[in-house]
Amino acid sequence: MSEATLDGRGRLTLPKEIRERYGEHYHIVQLHDGIKLIPIEDDPLDALRSEFADVEKTAEELRQEARNAALDEAGR
C-alpha cells in the first residue's frame, strides 16, 4: 500500500509506480467511508473494444439477458 499527501495548494501526487501502472487521469468517486480513484483510459472507446472483443452476442441480446435477469431477481 502506498501513501500520498496533499500539498499546501490541495494537490495530491500519486507515487510513480501507481502512475506508471494506472495512468495520469482518474475519476474521483466519493464513498460513505472515503474516496476511490478510477483510472480513465487514454482512449476509452479502445478500452471498451478490447474489453468486449470476445463477446459474440449483440448489444440487444445482452440487454435482453440483463432485463430477464433483473426481472427474475425481482421475483417476476
N, CA, C and O atoms as a GROMACS GRO file, in nm:
protein
  304
    1MET      N    1   0.085  -0.117   0.000
    1MET     CA    2   0.000   0.000   0.000
    1MET      C    3   0.090   0.123   0.000
    1MET      O    4   0.193   0.127   0.067
    2SER      N    5   0.048   0.223  -0.076
    2SER     CA    6   0.124   0.348  -0.086
    2SER      C    7   0.050   0.459  -0.015
    2SER      O    8  -0.070   0.449   0.013
    3GLU      N    9   0.121   0.565   0.014
    3GLU     CA   10   0.060   0.683   0.076
    3GLU      C   11   0.086   0.804  -0.013
    3GLU      O   12   0.184   0.810  -0.086
    4ALA      N   13  -0.006   0.899  -0.004
    4ALA     CA   14   0.011   1.026  -0.074
    4ALA      C   15  -0.044   1.135   0.017
    4ALA      O   16  -0.138   1.112   0.093
    5THR      N   17   0.016   1.253   0.011
    5THR     CA   18  -0.024   1.364   0.097
    5THR      C   19  -0.055   1.486   0.011
    5THR      O   20   0.012   1.511  -0.089
    6LEU      N   21  -0.157   1.560   0.051
    6LEU     CA   22  -0.189   1.685  -0.019
    6LEU      C   23  -0.084   1.790   0.015
    6LEU      O   24  -0.035   1.797   0.127
    7ASP      N   25  -0.051   1.871  -0.085
    7ASP     CA   26   0.041   1.981  -0.058
    7ASP      C   27  -0.039   2.103  -0.012
    7ASP      O   28  -0.161   2.095   0.004
    8GLY      N   29   0.028   2.213   0.010
    8GLY     CA   30  -0.037   2.333   0.061
    8GLY      C   31  -0.143   2.390  -0.032
    8GLY      O   32  -0.229   2.467   0.012
    9ARG      N   33  -0.139   2.354  -0.159
    9ARG     CA   34  -0.238   2.403  -0.256
    9ARG      C   35  -0.348   2.300  -0.282
    9ARG      O   36  -0.432   2.319  -0.370
   10GLY      N   37  -0.348   2.190  -0.206
   10GLY     CA   38  -0.452   2.089  -0.220
   10GLY      C   39  -0.427   1.987  -0.330
   10GLY      O   40  -0.517   1.913  -0.368
   11ARG      N   41  -0.306   1.982  -0.380
   11ARG     CA   42  -0.272   1.888  -0.487
   11ARG      C   43  -0.224   1.756  -0.427
   11ARG      O   44  -0.155   1.753  -0.325
   12LEU      N   45  -0.262   1.649  -0.492
   12LEU     CA   46  -0.222   1.515  -0.449
   12LEU      C   47  -0.132   1.456  -0.557
   12LEU      O   48  -0.170   1.452  -0.674
   13THR      N   49  -0.014   1.412  -0.519
   13THR     CA   50   0.077   1.350  -0.613
   13THR      C   51   0.080   1.201  -0.583
   13THR      O   52   0.115   1.159  -0.473
   14LEU      N   53   0.044   1.122  -0.683
   14LEU     CA   54   0.047   0.977  -0.667
   14LEU      C   55   0.188   0.924  -0.688
   14LEU      O   56   0.263   0.980  -0.768
   15PRO      N   57   0.224   0.819  -0.617
   15PRO     CA   58   0.357   0.761  -0.636
   15PRO      C   59   0.380   0.718  -0.781
   15PRO      O   60   0.287   0.680  -0.852
   16LYS      N   61   0.504   0.723  -0.822
   16LYS     CA   62   0.542   0.693  -0.961
   16LYS      C   63   0.493   0.556  -1.005
   16LYS      O   64   0.443   0.542  -1.117
   17GLU      N   65   0.507   0.453  -0.919
   17GLU     CA   66   0.465   0.318  -0.960
   17GLU      C   67   0.314   0.311  -0.985
   17GLU      O   68   0.270   0.233  -1.070
   18ILE      N   69   0.236   0.389  -0.914
   18ILE     CA   70   0.090   0.394  -0.936
   18ILE      C   71   0.062   0.462  -1.070
   18ILE      O   72  -0.018   0.412  -1.150
   19ARG      N   73   0.126   0.575  -1.096
   19ARG     CA   74   0.106   0.646  -1.223
   19ARG      C   75   0.148   0.562  -1.341
   19ARG      O   76   0.080   0.561  -1.444
   20GLU      N   77   0.259   0.489  -1.328
   20GLU     CA   78   0.306   0.405  -1.438
   20GLU      C   79   0.210   0.290  -1.466
   20GLU      O   80   0.193   0.250  -1.581
   21ARG      N   81   0.149   0.238  -1.362
   21ARG     CA   82   0.059   0.123  -1.380
   21ARG      C   83  -0.080   0.164  -1.428
   21ARG      O   84  -0.138   0.097  -1.514
   22TYR      N   85  -0.135   0.274  -1.372
   22TYR     CA   86  -0.274   0.310  -1.398
   22TYR      C   87  -0.293   0.436  -1.483
   22TYR      O   88  -0.404   0.462  -1.528
   23GLY      N   89  -0.189   0.512  -1.505
   23GLY     CA   90  -0.202   0.631  -1.589
   23GLY      C   91  -0.210   0.760  -1.509
   23GLY      O   92  -0.188   0.761  -1.387
   24GLU      N   93  -0.243   0.866  -1.579
   24GLU     CA   94  -0.238   1.001  -1.522
   24GLU      C   95  -0.376   1.062  -1.494
   24GLU      O   96  -0.383   1.165  -1.427
   25HIS      N   97  -0.485   1.002  -1.543
   25HIS     CA   98  -0.618   1.061  -1.528
   25HIS      C   99  -0.711   0.965  -1.454
   25HIS      O  100  -0.712   0.845  -1.480
   26TYR      N  101  -0.790   1.022  -1.360
   26TYR     CA  102  -0.876   0.941  -1.275
   26TYR      C  103  -1.010   1.008  -1.251
   26TYR      O  104  -1.019   1.131  -1.246
   27HIS      N  105  -1.114   0.928  -1.237
   27HIS     CA  106  -1.241   0.976  -1.183
   27HIS      C  107  -1.228   0.963  -1.032
   27HIS      O  108  -1.170   0.866  -0.982
   28ILE      N  109  -1.281   1.059  -0.959
   28ILE     CA  110  -1.283   1.052  -0.813
   28ILE      C  111  -1.426   1.020  -0.772
   28ILE      O  112  -1.518   1.096  -0.801
   29VAL      N  113  -1.444   0.908  -0.703
   29VAL     CA  114  -1.575   0.864  -0.658
   29VAL      C  115  -1.580   0.878  -0.506
   29VAL      O  116  -1.495   0.824  -0.435
   30GLN      N  117  -1.680   0.950  -0.458
   30GLN     CA  118  -1.697   0.966  -0.314
   30GLN      C  119  -1.780   0.850  -0.260
   30GLN      O  120  -1.890   0.823  -0.308
   31LEU      N  121  -1.726   0.781  -0.160
   31LEU     CA  122  -1.795   0.672  -0.093
   31LEU      C  123  -1.832   0.717   0.048
   31LEU      O  124  -1.786   0.822   0.093
   32HIS      N  125  -1.914   0.640   0.117
   32HIS     CA  126  -1.954   0.680   0.252
   32HIS      C  127  -1.836   0.680   0.349
   32HIS      O  128  -1.840   0.751   0.450
   33ASP      N  129  -1.732   0.602   0.321
   33ASP     CA  130  -1.620   0.592   0.413
   33ASP      C  131  -1.486   0.636   0.352
   33ASP      O  132  -1.381   0.606   0.408
   34GLY      N  133  -1.490   0.706   0.239
   34GLY     CA  134  -1.366   0.751   0.177
   34GLY      C  135  -1.387   0.786   0.031
   34GLY      O  136  -1.497   0.821  -0.010
   35ILE      N  137  -1.280   0.776  -0.046
   35ILE     CA  138  -1.287   0.803  -0.190
   35ILE      C  139  -1.222   0.687  -0.265
   35ILE      O  140  -1.147   0.608  -0.208
   36LYS      N  141  -1.253   0.679  -0.393
   36LYS     CA  142  -1.193   0.578  -0.479
   36LYS      C  143  -1.148   0.647  -0.607
   36LYS      O  144  -1.223   0.726  -0.665
   37LEU      N  145  -1.027   0.618  -0.651
   37LEU     CA  146  -0.977   0.669  -0.777
   37LEU      C  147  -0.994   0.562  -0.883
   37LEU      O  148  -0.947   0.449  -0.867
   38ILE      N  149  -1.062   0.597  -0.992
   38ILE     CA  150  -1.083   0.502  -1.101
   38ILE      C  151  -1.008   0.555  -1.223
   38ILE      O  152  -1.038   0.664  -1.272
   39PRO      N  153  -0.909   0.478  -1.272
   39PRO     CA  154  -0.831   0.525  -1.386
   39PRO      C  155  -0.918   0.548  -1.510
   39PRO      O  156  -1.011   0.472  -1.537
   40ILE      N  157  -0.886   0.654  -1.584
   40ILE     CA  158  -0.952   0.683  -1.711
   40ILE      C  159  -0.854   0.646  -1.821
   40ILE      O  160  -0.741   0.695  -1.823
   41GLU      N  161  -0.896   0.560  -1.911
   41GLU     CA  162  -0.810   0.520  -2.023
   41GLU      C  163  -0.784   0.639  -2.115
   41GLU      O  164  -0.867   0.730  -2.125
   42ASP      N  165  -0.670   0.640  -2.181
   42ASP     CA  166  -0.640   0.745  -2.278
   42ASP      C  167  -0.742   0.745  -2.391
   42ASP      O  168  -0.783   0.851  -2.438
   43ASP      N  169  -0.783   0.625  -2.435
   43ASP     CA  170  -0.884   0.611  -2.538
   43ASP      C  171  -0.994   0.518  -2.485
   43ASP      O  172  -0.986   0.396  -2.502
   44PRO      N  173  -1.096   0.575  -2.420
   44PRO     CA  174  -1.200   0.492  -2.358
   44PRO      C  175  -1.269   0.398  -2.456
   44PRO      O  176  -1.303   0.285  -2.418
   45LEU      N  177  -1.292   0.441  -2.579
   45LEU     CA  178  -1.358   0.353  -2.676
   45LEU      C  179  -1.270   0.234  -2.710
   45LEU      O  180  -1.320   0.123  -2.726
   46ASP      N  181  -1.141   0.256  -2.722
   46ASP     CA  182  -1.049   0.146  -2.750
   46ASP      C  183  -1.047   0.048  -2.633
   46ASP      O  184  -1.040  -0.073  -2.653
   47ALA      N  185  -1.054   0.100  -2.511
   47ALA     CA  186  -1.058   0.013  -2.392
   47ALA      C  187  -1.184  -0.072  -2.392
   47ALA      O  188  -1.179  -0.190  -2.357
   48LEU      N  189  -1.298  -0.013  -2.430
   48LEU     CA  190  -1.423  -0.090  -2.438
   48LEU      C  191  -1.416  -0.197  -2.545
   48LEU      O  192  -1.458  -0.310  -2.523
   49ARG      N  193  -1.361  -0.161  -2.660
   49ARG     CA  194  -1.347  -0.261  -2.767
   49ARG      C  195  -1.263  -0.378  -2.721
   49ARG      O  196  -1.296  -0.493  -2.748
   50SER      N  197  -1.155  -0.350  -2.651
   50SER     CA  198  -1.068  -0.458  -2.601
   50SER      C  199  -1.142  -0.543  -2.499
   50SER      O  200  -1.130  -0.666  -2.500
   51GLU      N  201  -1.218  -0.478  -2.410
   51GLU     CA  202  -1.289  -0.548  -2.304
   51GLU      C  203  -1.393  -0.645  -2.360
   51GLU      O  204  -1.414  -0.753  -2.305
   52PHE      N  205  -1.458  -0.606  -2.469
   52PHE     CA  206  -1.566  -0.686  -2.525
   52PHE      C  207  -1.529  -0.756  -2.656
   52PHE      O  208  -1.617  -0.798  -2.730
   53ALA      N  209  -1.400  -0.767  -2.684
   53ALA     CA  210  -1.356  -0.826  -2.810
   53ALA      C  211  -1.403  -0.971  -2.827
   53ALA      O  212  -1.427  -1.014  -2.940
   54ASP      N  213  -1.415  -1.046  -2.718
   54ASP     CA  214  -1.452  -1.187  -2.729
   54ASP      C  215  -1.602  -1.212  -2.710
   54ASP      O  216  -1.645  -1.328  -2.708
   55VAL      N  217  -1.682  -1.106  -2.696
   55VAL     CA  218  -1.827  -1.120  -2.680
   55VAL      C  219  -1.889  -1.137  -2.818
   55VAL      O  220  -1.869  -1.055  -2.907
   56GLU      N  221  -1.965  -1.246  -2.834
   56GLU     CA  222  -2.023  -1.275  -2.966
   56GLU      C  223  -2.170  -1.237  -2.977
   56GLU      O  224  -2.228  -1.247  -3.085
   57LYS      N  225  -2.231  -1.193  -2.866
   57LYS     CA  226  -2.371  -1.154  -2.868
   57LYS      C  227  -2.384  -1.008  -2.908
   57LYS      O  228  -2.293  -0.928  -2.891
   58THR      N  229  -2.502  -0.976  -2.964
   58THR     CA  230  -2.528  -0.837  -3.000
   58THR      C  231  -2.564  -0.758  -2.874
   58THR      O  232  -2.595  -0.815  -2.769
   59ALA      N  233  -2.558  -0.626  -2.886
   59ALA     CA  234  -2.595  -0.540  -2.773
   59ALA      C  235  -2.739  -0.566  -2.732
   59ALA      O  236  -2.770  -0.567  -2.613
   60GLU      N  237  -2.828  -0.588  -2.829
   60GLU     CA  238  -2.969  -0.615  -2.796
   60GLU      C  239  -2.984  -0.746  -2.720
   60GLU      O  240  -3.063  -0.754  -2.627
   61GLU      N  241  -2.909  -0.848  -2.758
   61GLU     CA  242  -2.913  -0.976  -2.686
   61GLU      C  243  -2.864  -0.959  -2.542
   61GLU      O  244  -2.922  -1.015  -2.449
   62LEU      N  245  -2.758  -0.883  -2.523
   62LEU     CA  246  -2.706  -0.857  -2.389
   62LEU      C  247  -2.806  -0.779  -2.305
   62LEU      O  248  -2.825  -0.808  -2.187
   63ARG      N  249  -2.872  -0.679  -2.367
   63ARG     CA  250  -2.974  -0.601  -2.296
   63ARG      C  251  -3.090  -0.690  -2.253
   63ARG      O  252  -3.138  -0.679  -2.140
   64GLN      N  253  -3.135  -0.778  -2.343
   64GLN     CA  254  -3.247  -0.866  -2.311
   64GLN      C  255  -3.211  -0.963  -2.198
   64GLN      O  256  -3.294  -0.989  -2.110
   65GLU      N  257  -3.090  -1.016  -2.200
   65GLU     CA  258  -3.046  -1.104  -2.092
   65GLU      C  259  -3.043  -1.030  -1.958
   65GLU      O  260  -3.084  -1.084  -1.856
   66ALA      N  261  -2.994  -0.906  -1.960
   66ALA     CA  262  -2.989  -0.826  -1.837
   66ALA      C  263  -3.131  -0.796  -1.788
   66ALA      O  264  -3.157  -0.803  -1.668
   67ARG      N  265  -3.222  -0.764  -1.881
   67ARG     CA  266  -3.361  -0.739  -1.845
   67ARG      C  267  -3.423  -0.862  -1.779
   67ARG      O  268  -3.486  -0.852  -1.674
   68ASN      N  269  -3.403  -0.976  -1.842
   68ASN     CA  270  -3.459  -1.103  -1.789
   68ASN      C  271  -3.401  -1.135  -1.651
   68ASN      O  272  -3.474  -1.177  -1.562
   69ALA      N  273  -3.272  -1.115  -1.635
   69ALA     CA  274  -3.209  -1.142  -1.505
   69ALA      C  275  -3.264  -1.050  -1.398
   69ALA      O  276  -3.288  -1.094  -1.285
   70ALA      N  277  -3.284  -0.921  -1.432
   70ALA     CA  278  -3.340  -0.826  -1.336
   70ALA      C  279  -3.483  -0.864  -1.298
   70ALA      O  280  -3.520  -0.857  -1.181
   71LEU      N  281  -3.562  -0.904  -1.397
   71LEU     CA  282  -3.700  -0.946  -1.370
   71LEU      C  283  -3.702  -1.072  -1.283
   71LEU      O  284  -3.783  -1.082  -1.190
   72ASP      N  285  -3.616  -1.167  -1.313
   72ASP     CA  286  -3.609  -1.288  -1.232
   72ASP      C  287  -3.571  -1.257  -1.087
   72ASP      O  288  -3.627  -1.312  -0.993
   73GLU      N  289  -3.474  -1.168  -1.073
   73GLU     CA  290  -3.428  -1.131  -0.939
   73GLU      C  291  -3.538  -1.058  -0.861
   73GLU      O  292  -3.547  -1.069  -0.739
   74ALA      N  293  -3.621  -0.983  -0.934
   74ALA     CA  294  -3.730  -0.909  -0.868
   74ALA      C  295  -3.847  -0.998  -0.836
   74ALA      O  296  -3.943  -0.954  -0.773
   75GLY      N  297  -3.842  -1.124  -0.879
   75GLY     CA  298  -3.949  -1.218  -0.847
   75GLY      C  299  -4.062  -1.217  -0.946
   75GLY      O  300  -4.178  -1.229  -0.908
   76ARG      N  301  -4.031  -1.202  -1.071
   76ARG     CA  302  -4.130  -1.196  -1.179
   76ARG      C  303  -4.227  -1.308  -1.170
   76ARG      O  304  -4.317  -1.318  -1.253
   0.00000   0.00000   0.00000
